[in-house]
């Protein structure tokens, strides 16, 4: 299997794990404030990666020159994008359904080529002019099925914008650092920011109840530490446009998990709206760039 194919498969696995989190986070939102949920989720994820640090030197490419940019700086930059994405999504799930939030969040896939277009100061390609109204029509059908637009839908749209920015920035920084250390740097940045948020917003609710620990462990270990690492490794061989095409599967897997885990259903209008959103994400990839080619990873710092 080629490195590019392995990268694609890793991102497919990431997308499936992400799909499962909508139902889990929605249920946890009834037990924990958003700030505390994210703080514990990323603290657990950071601790889960610590034993794997010994692998960093084994996977580093021998003879590679160190990155000109400090690890902590890129980690903090990605951490800001990550906490913006996870924070808005967690808040969204407090007032909107899991499968509806997933399809709204899927707009990030359409927004990736928009980010890339404006970053390159080019005019919007025809494919984007077609994809954007298609996505809006899909979101309108989803909203129509679920009733009036709620505040959670707005937060889900904010998540789409911020996570599109994260995908683009990750593509530009992923090859500068050894994958495991860079992943941990991102998680530590989010952990620090989230605990500041929790201490300021919910100082009296920092300790989770017993029922919250098992889903928190799943979110921290499998759906955060593992997915962030796999995404960082996968996007070393896969372009932002290709990655966002794979991420189009997330709302589909989220709808399946939401049905089996918490009994949420998507009606006819919602299913049609979801298909339009997924179709828009696929169409938008015609505006994407060429596949990203990995440069050798630098040696582990220190």
N, C-alpha and C positions, 0 to 999 in steps of 0.2 A: 504494500500500500504506500502511495506517495505521501510525503509530508503534508501536502495540500489536502489530500483526502482525509488524513488523520485529523487535521485541523477542522475540517467540515464536520466529521463525526463527533468530535469533542463539543462543538457548538450545538449540535443537535441534542446531545445529552444535557448540556447546560439549559437549553430551551425547555426540555421536558421537566427538569427539576424546578425551573422557574414557574412553570405552569401549575405545579402543585402548591406553590406558596400562597397563592391568592386566597384559597379556602382556609389555609392554616392561619394566615395573618388576620383574616376577617374574624375568625373565632377567637384568636388571642386578643384582638382589639377590644373585646368585651371584658377582658381581665386586666389589661395593662394600658396605660397611656402610650401614645405613639412614640414619644421620646424615650421612655423606659424600655419599650419593646426593642427599639433599634439599638439602644445602648447595650443591652444584654445580648442581643443577637450578634453584634459585631465583636463584643468582648469574648464570647464563646468561640466565634470564628477565629479570632486572633490566637487564642490559647490553643485551638485545635491545630493550627499551622506550626506552632513553635517546635514540636518534636521533629517536624520534617525539615527543619533548617539545615540539618546535617547533610541533606541531599543537594543543597545548593551548589556545592563545589563539584559534585559528580555530573550535574547536568549543564554546567557552564562550559562554553566552548574554549578549549585551550588556546592561548596565544591571542585572545581578543583584547583590544584596547579598552580601557575603562571609559565609561560614559563621561562626557564633558559636563553633564548636568547632574547635580547631586541627587541621590536616590530619594532623600526626604522631600525635596522640592516637587518632583514629579508625583511622589506618593500623596503629598498634601493636595496637589492640584486635582488628581483623580479622586481623592477622598472628598473634596468639596462637591464635585459633580455627583459622586455616589450618594452622599447623605442627602443631597437635594432630591435625587431620584427616589431613593428608598423612603425618605421622609414624606414627600408628597403622596407617594403610593400608599403608605401606611395610613395617613390621614384620610385619603380618599375612601379606603375600605371601611371606615367607620360609618359612612352614610350612604354608600352605594353597594350594589351586589358585587360578588367576586368576579363572575363571568363578564358583567358589564364593564367593570373597571379594567379587566384584562383587554377587552377590545378597544376601549378608549386609549389605554396605554400603548396599544399596538400602533397608534399613530406615530410613535417615535421612529418606526421603520420608514415611513414616508418622509419624515423630517430629516433623516440622515442625509439624503442627497440634497435637500434644501440647505442644510448646514454647509455641505461641501461646495455647493454652488456659490453661496454668498462668501465663503472663505476664499474661493478662487476668483470672486468678482466677475462671474460669468452670468449671462442671462439664463433664466430658467429653461431647461429643455422641454420639448413638447410633451414627453412622457410625464413630467411632473405637473404640467398644466392639466393633464387628463387625470392623474392619480389623485391630486388634492381634492377636487370636487367629488370624486368617487368615494374617497375616505370620509368626507363630510356627510355625504348622503348616507353612508353606512352608519355613522355615528348618530345621525338623525333618526334612523329607523330603530337603533338600539334604545335611544332615549324615548321614542314614541312608545315602544313596548313597555318600558319600565316606568312610564309616567313622566311627569314634568322633570326638567333638568334640575338636578340636586347639586348641592355644593360639592359632594364627593366627585361628581363628574368633572367639575372644574379642576379639582386637585389632580384627578387622573390625567387630564390634558396637560397640566403643569408637569406631571411626571414624564409624559411623552416628550416634552420639549427638553427637559433637563437630561433625560437618559439618551436622547439623540446626541446631545452634546458630549456626553460621556463616551459613547461609542466612537465618535470622531476623534476625540482627544486620545483615547486609548490606542487607536491605530497608530497615532503619531508618536506615542511614547513607549509602546510595548517592547520595541526592539532595543531600547537604550539600556536596559537593565536585565539582570538575571531574573527569570520569571518568578521564582518562589519568593525571593527577597522583595521584589516589586509588589507582588500580591500582598505580602504581609505589611508593607509600608502603606498600601491603600487601606487595608483593614484597620490598622492602628490609627490612621488619620481619622477615619470615620468613627472609631471607638471613642477617641478623645473628644471630637466635636459633639458626638451624641451624648456623652456623659455631661458635658457642659450644658447642653440643651436640657437634659433631664433634671439636673440640679437646679437650674433656673426655673423650669416650667412645672415640675412635679416633685419637689424635694421630699414630700411625705409619702410617696408611693414607689420608692426605688426597689423594694424587695418583692419579687414575684410570688404569687400564691402557689401552693403545691401543684395545682392543676396546670400551671403554665410551663413547668420545667421541661416536660417531654417535648412539646412542640417547639419550645425555645432551642432545645438541643438539636432538633432536626433542622430548624432554620439556620442555626449557627454553623453546624458542622457540614451538613449536606448541601443546603440551599444557599450558603454564603461562602464559607471557606472553600469548599470544593468547586463550586461554580465560578467563583472569582478567579481561582487558579486555572481552571480549565479554559475560561474565557481569555485570560491573559496569554496562555500558551497557544490556544487556538487562533487568536487574532495575530499571532506572529507570522502565520502562513496564509491568512485569509484577509481580504480587504474589508474595509468598513461596509461597503455596499453589499458584498457577498454575505457578510455576517448578518447584516440587517435583514436580508432575505430569509435566512434561516430563522431569525428571531420572529418572523411573521407567523411561525407555528405556535408561538407562545399562547395567544388567546384560545387557540383550538384545544391545546392540552389543558389550559386553565378551565375551560368550559367542561371538559371531561372530568377533571378532578373535582370541580365544584359540584357536579352532579352526583358523583359517587361518594364524596366525603360529607357534603352538607346539604345535598338534595336540591340544589338550585337547578332550575330548568331554563332553557332558552326556547322561546316560542317561535312561531313562523316568521314574524317581522324581525325579531332579534337575530334569528339564524340568517335571514337575508341580509340584514345589516352587517353581521359578522363576515359573511362571504364578500360583501362589497369592500370592507376594510382589508381583508386578506388579499383580495384582488388588487386593491390600490397599492398595497405594499409590494406585491409582485411587479406591478406595472412600474412603480417608482424606481425599481432597480435598473431600468433601461437608462436611467440618468446617472448610474454609479460609475466609479472609476475602474481602472484595470486592477486585477488581483495584486494584492500586496506581496512583495517578495521579501523574505526575511533576510536581514543582515545578521552576521554572527553575534550571538549574545556575549556580552562582556564577562570577564571573570567576576566571581562573587566578590563584593567589596569586603575589605577588612582582612 
